[in-house]
Amino acid sequence: MNVGRWLGYGLGGGLVVAGIAGLVVNAHQTDPLGWALWFGGLIAAHDGVLVPLVLLAGVAVGRLTKPSPVRAALTVAAVLSLVALPMVAGIGRRADNPSLLPLDYGRNLLVVLGLIALVTALTTIALRLRGTRRRG
């Protein structure tokens, strides 16, 4: 067995236990029920929304193209868009605290998606040129 893996599991588990103990010990300041509901909601959103959407996108792209950088780029772009959606929508922004969500997240998402498209295009071109050189 991999000793490093078990060491990582042990350290990670210890940190989780320390965090939960901190929530419980300082319950008057930390609202353990609120944290439990938030964490449960996060798990439900991940397993009930994010994973099925990524799987559906992967299946749809897999039927359209053979394995390629395009498939990987579309999957990454879909996950990134889903994660960024609350910030793009401004969920959590408050008028009395301008430091919450201070950036133009919609524009920034478009910039990152453009970079993903650019890297994908360049990678696809490089792979095709390399394939042409090998054949020719």
Backbone bond lengths (Angstrom), bond angles and torsions (degrees), N, CA, C in turn:
res aa  C-N    CA-C-N  psi(-1)  N-CA   C-N-CA  omega(-1)  CA-C   N-CA-C  phi
1 M - - - 1.440 - - 1.523 110.08 -
2 N 1.300 114.09 154.70 1.453 120.74 -177.95 1.526 109.34 -81.56
3 V 1.336 116.49 112.33 1.462 121.90 -177.74 1.523 110.73 -65.07
4 G 1.339 117.42 -38.80 1.455 120.98 -179.83 1.517 112.10 -61.61
5 R 1.320 115.95 -38.73 1.460 119.90 179.01 1.521 110.52 -62.84
6 W 1.344 116.66 -46.87 1.463 120.08 -179.13 1.523 111.22 -67.66
7 L 1.312 116.90 -32.97 1.462 120.33 175.80 1.537 109.72 -64.57
8 G 1.316 116.22 -43.44 1.469 120.57 177.00 1.515 112.03 -62.53
9 Y 1.340 117.08 -42.68 1.459 120.43 177.11 1.526 110.74 -60.12
10 G 1.323 115.80 -44.25 1.463 120.21 -179.02 1.523 112.27 -64.46
11 L 1.331 116.47 -45.00 1.469 120.03 179.08 1.530 111.12 -65.69
12 G 1.317 116.75 -44.48 1.464 120.29 178.46 1.518 111.60 -62.79
13 G 1.320 116.97 -44.24 1.467 120.69 177.56 1.520 111.92 -61.41
14 G 1.347 115.93 -39.43 1.464 119.92 177.57 1.522 111.88 -63.19
15 L 1.331 116.98 -40.14 1.463 120.63 177.75 1.527 111.53 -66.37
16 V 1.332 116.75 -39.03 1.462 120.19 177.24 1.528 110.13 -62.88
17 V 1.338 117.07 -45.04 1.468 121.02 179.18 1.525 110.34 -62.79
18 A 1.340 117.39 -41.85 1.467 120.52 178.44 1.526 110.70 -62.79
19 G 1.328 117.35 -40.47 1.461 120.51 178.49 1.511 112.67 -65.25
20 I 1.318 116.72 -44.68 1.467 120.34 178.75 1.520 110.36 -64.95
21 A 1.340 116.87 -41.01 1.465 119.87 177.86 1.524 110.31 -61.64
22 G 1.321 117.74 -40.21 1.463 120.96 177.64 1.518 112.01 -63.25
23 L 1.337 116.48 -39.13 1.468 119.92 177.04 1.523 111.41 -63.36
24 V 1.326 116.12 -42.47 1.463 120.24 -176.14 1.526 110.93 -74.40
25 V 1.321 117.44 -45.13 1.465 120.89 -178.55 1.526 110.96 -62.80
26 N 1.298 117.16 -38.67 1.470 121.53 -179.11 1.525 111.07 -103.18
27 A 1.323 116.61 39.40 1.464 121.54 -173.82 1.522 112.61 -57.70
28 H 1.307 118.45 -31.47 1.460 120.75 -179.39 1.532 111.79 -67.89
29 Q 1.331 117.92 -18.81 1.466 122.06 179.92 1.531 113.09 -109.67
30 T 1.326 117.34 -21.91 1.468 119.58 -168.79 1.518 115.50 -106.30
31 D 1.317 119.76 -14.92 1.464 123.19 -179.93 1.532 111.37 54.73
32 P 1.349 116.81 70.79 1.473 119.73 -178.43 1.522 113.81 -58.00
33 L 1.328 118.15 -34.52 1.462 119.60 178.93 1.526 110.63 -65.20
34 G 1.312 117.17 -41.51 1.469 121.19 176.92 1.521 111.18 -61.21
35 W 1.330 116.53 -43.02 1.472 120.26 177.29 1.520 111.27 -63.53
36 A 1.345 116.49 -41.51 1.471 119.61 -179.57 1.525 110.30 -64.28
37 L 1.337 116.99 -42.17 1.466 119.89 178.47 1.526 110.83 -65.25
38 W 1.335 117.10 -41.74 1.461 120.84 178.84 1.519 110.27 -62.69
39 F 1.335 117.00 -46.52 1.460 121.05 -178.81 1.524 110.69 -65.58
40 G 1.330 117.33 -41.87 1.461 120.39 176.86 1.522 111.85 -62.44
41 G 1.334 115.80 -40.58 1.463 119.86 176.61 1.512 111.78 -64.20
42 L 1.329 116.43 -38.06 1.462 120.98 177.87 1.523 110.85 -63.26
43 I 1.313 116.31 -43.92 1.471 120.19 178.51 1.525 110.34 -64.38
44 A 1.323 116.61 -43.56 1.468 120.12 179.69 1.529 110.89 -63.79
45 A 1.338 117.13 -41.92 1.468 120.10 179.11 1.522 110.69 -65.39
46 H 1.319 116.81 -40.43 1.465 120.10 179.57 1.520 111.00 -64.94
47 D 1.332 115.83 -53.21 1.459 120.00 -174.53 1.526 112.79 -77.82
48 G 1.329 117.59 -28.73 1.449 120.21 -175.65 1.514 114.70 -95.81
49 V 1.353 117.13 -20.50 1.465 119.89 -176.89 1.527 110.97 -121.49
50 L 1.329 116.73 -59.34 1.464 120.58 -173.06 1.528 112.57 -62.34
51 V 1.314 117.65 -52.24 1.469 120.47 -176.97 1.531 111.70 -61.24
52 P 1.347 119.37 -48.27 1.470 117.48 178.14 1.527 113.41 -61.03
53 L 1.338 117.57 -39.23 1.463 119.21 178.70 1.525 111.88 -64.21
54 V 1.325 116.78 -42.12 1.464 119.82 178.52 1.523 110.47 -65.03
55 L 1.325 117.02 -41.62 1.464 119.74 178.46 1.524 111.39 -64.21
56 L 1.328 117.16 -42.65 1.467 119.64 178.13 1.521 111.48 -64.08
57 A 1.332 116.76 -41.87 1.465 119.54 177.78 1.531 110.33 -63.27
58 G 1.320 116.63 -40.76 1.464 119.90 178.60 1.513 112.70 -64.15
59 V 1.322 116.74 -41.09 1.464 120.42 178.31 1.526 110.32 -65.93
60 A 1.347 115.84 -44.69 1.469 119.48 -179.07 1.521 111.27 -62.65
61 V 1.310 117.21 -44.92 1.465 120.82 -179.73 1.521 110.19 -70.21
62 G 1.325 116.35 -35.23 1.458 119.68 178.49 1.517 112.56 -63.75
63 R 1.313 116.85 -31.17 1.471 120.16 178.36 1.526 111.28 -78.09
64 L 1.329 116.08 -25.52 1.464 119.59 -177.52 1.525 112.69 -83.32
65 T 1.305 117.29 -37.45 1.461 119.84 -174.57 1.525 110.02 -136.24
66 K 1.313 114.64 157.66 1.464 118.05 171.81 1.532 107.65 -73.48
67 P 1.332 117.99 165.87 1.466 118.89 -179.82 1.531 110.79 -52.88
68 S 1.318 114.98 125.32 1.456 119.66 -175.62 1.520 108.94 -157.96
69 P 1.324 116.44 171.70 1.457 119.56 175.33 1.529 111.89 -61.00
70 V 1.332 117.17 -25.29 1.472 120.29 179.89 1.524 110.12 -64.56
71 R 1.312 116.89 -42.73 1.462 120.48 179.18 1.524 110.18 -61.50
72 A 1.316 117.17 -46.97 1.466 120.71 179.45 1.527 110.78 -62.89
73 A 1.321 117.27 -42.52 1.464 120.82 -177.92 1.525 111.26 -65.41
74 L 1.319 117.76 -41.45 1.458 120.19 178.74 1.527 111.89 -65.15
75 T 1.316 116.29 -38.14 1.464 119.74 177.92 1.523 110.62 -65.90
76 V 1.340 117.06 -45.93 1.464 121.02 178.53 1.526 110.53 -62.63
77 A 1.322 117.81 -43.19 1.464 121.60 -179.60 1.528 110.95 -64.03
78 A 1.326 117.66 -38.57 1.464 120.73 179.58 1.520 111.05 -65.91
79 V 1.325 116.94 -46.04 1.463 120.29 -179.89 1.528 110.04 -65.42
80 L 1.315 116.99 -44.52 1.466 120.95 178.85 1.530 110.90 -59.76
81 S 1.299 117.29 -43.58 1.469 121.08 179.82 1.519 111.02 -63.56
82 L 1.319 116.86 -41.67 1.460 120.25 179.92 1.525 110.95 -65.46
83 V 1.316 117.34 -40.84 1.466 120.92 179.16 1.526 110.63 -67.67
84 A 1.327 117.74 -37.93 1.465 121.74 -176.89 1.518 113.06 -80.46
85 L 1.319 118.08 -15.22 1.464 121.49 -174.53 1.531 114.15 -53.50
86 P 1.341 120.43 -45.13 1.471 118.79 179.02 1.533 112.72 -60.99
87 M 1.316 117.60 -37.01 1.465 120.00 179.23 1.521 111.32 -72.96
88 V 1.322 116.98 -39.01 1.464 120.72 177.19 1.530 109.54 -62.44
89 A 1.333 116.71 -39.82 1.461 121.51 179.53 1.529 112.50 -75.73
90 G 1.342 117.03 -11.87 1.462 120.53 178.72 1.512 113.68 78.95
91 I 1.318 117.51 22.12 1.461 120.40 178.92 1.528 108.32 -67.62
92 G 1.308 116.46 121.76 1.468 121.76 -178.04 1.516 113.16 102.49
93 R 1.317 117.64 -10.62 1.470 120.76 178.35 1.523 108.62 -70.48
94 R 1.338 115.98 136.85 1.460 120.95 -179.87 1.520 109.26 -130.97
95 A 1.314 115.85 139.50 1.462 120.67 -178.80 1.522 111.81 -66.92
96 D 1.339 117.02 -30.74 1.462 119.37 -177.73 1.524 113.45 -82.55
97 N 1.344 117.99 -2.84 1.462 121.29 178.55 1.529 108.25 -139.94
98 P 1.334 117.17 88.05 1.465 119.77 -176.83 1.527 114.51 -68.60
99 S 1.343 117.67 -10.39 1.463 119.19 178.83 1.532 112.27 -80.17
100 L 1.342 117.34 -10.12 1.464 120.04 174.47 1.520 108.69 -81.86
101 L 1.308 116.52 122.49 1.464 122.64 179.91 1.535 111.52 52.34
102 P 1.332 117.02 60.92 1.464 119.49 -174.25 1.526 114.83 -82.94
103 L 1.321 119.14 -9.01 1.458 121.77 -172.39 1.532 112.20 -96.97
104 D 1.323 115.39 169.04 1.464 121.93 174.99 1.535 106.85 -89.35
105 Y 1.327 115.66 86.61 1.457 120.56 -172.54 1.520 113.07 -70.32
106 G 1.310 117.94 -30.33 1.459 120.70 176.61 1.517 111.14 -63.17
107 R 1.337 116.35 -48.36 1.464 120.59 178.16 1.522 110.52 -62.72
108 N 1.333 116.83 -42.86 1.463 119.89 -178.46 1.523 111.76 -64.64
109 L 1.325 116.85 -37.49 1.464 119.96 176.35 1.522 110.19 -63.18
110 L 1.333 116.90 -43.16 1.465 119.76 178.45 1.524 111.80 -63.01
111 V 1.325 117.47 -37.50 1.470 120.77 177.90 1.531 110.14 -63.75
112 V 1.327 116.67 -46.33 1.468 119.92 -179.31 1.530 110.64 -66.28
113 L 1.328 117.48 -40.61 1.468 119.56 177.04 1.530 110.80 -63.73
114 G 1.328 116.93 -36.90 1.468 120.63 175.33 1.517 111.78 -63.35
115 L 1.332 116.58 -40.94 1.473 120.00 177.23 1.528 111.21 -64.78
116 I 1.329 116.33 -39.62 1.466 119.38 176.61 1.525 109.89 -61.36
117 A 1.335 117.26 -43.19 1.468 121.07 178.87 1.521 111.08 -64.02
118 L 1.325 116.88 -41.65 1.471 120.62 179.63 1.524 111.44 -63.29
119 V 1.334 116.62 -47.97 1.474 120.13 179.49 1.523 109.98 -63.05
120 T 1.316 117.46 -38.22 1.463 120.76 178.63 1.525 111.10 -65.12
121 A 1.319 116.51 -43.72 1.469 120.08 178.94 1.522 110.76 -62.87
122 L 1.332 116.72 -45.54 1.465 119.65 -179.96 1.529 111.76 -64.43
123 T 1.331 116.26 -39.63 1.465 119.90 178.32 1.524 110.92 -65.61
124 T 1.324 117.22 -42.14 1.470 121.30 178.96 1.524 110.66 -63.48
125 I 1.328 117.12 -43.70 1.474 120.88 178.02 1.523 110.38 -62.33
126 A 1.339 116.82 -45.10 1.470 120.30 -179.67 1.528 111.15 -61.85
127 L 1.329 116.89 -41.76 1.466 119.59 178.99 1.522 111.83 -65.80
128 R 1.323 117.44 -39.22 1.473 120.16 178.48 1.516 111.05 -67.53
129 L 1.340 117.41 -41.66 1.469 119.93 177.89 1.520 111.12 -63.47
130 R 1.317 116.03 -40.97 1.460 119.62 178.70 1.525 110.59 -64.19
131 G 1.341 117.42 -39.51 1.467 121.12 177.46 1.514 111.83 -66.77
132 T 1.356 117.79 -36.76 1.466 122.29 178.32 1.523 110.18 -66.37
133 R 1.301 116.83 -41.61 1.478 120.70 -179.32 1.511 111.39 -64.92
134 R 1.328 116.50 -38.40 1.468 119.56 -180.00 1.520 111.52 -67.44
135 R 1.342 116.78 -37.16 1.458 120.34 -179.86 1.518 111.70 -75.47
136 G 1.348 115.65 -35.67 1.466 120.57 -174.26 1.473 112.15 -89.21
